[in-house]
Amino acid sequence: MNYHGRRFHGVGLATDIVESSAKAMVHVLNNIWRAAEVEKELQRKAQNKENNKETV
């Protein structure tokens, strides 16, 4: 799955193909959410660093 120019994939294991597909989709969505959280944290750190430069 592509999201904001990045490619994500997921893995789901089950004896039922529908269940394994659903698990794989949940895995993809979790990976996308985690990537978004990391990006927000990096932006927050960059902003804090910039704010610290202005106060020095």
Buried (B, 14 or more C-beta within 10 A) or exposed (E): EEEEEEEBEBEBEEEEEEEBEBBBEEBBBEBBEEBEEEEEEEEEEEEEEEEEEEEE
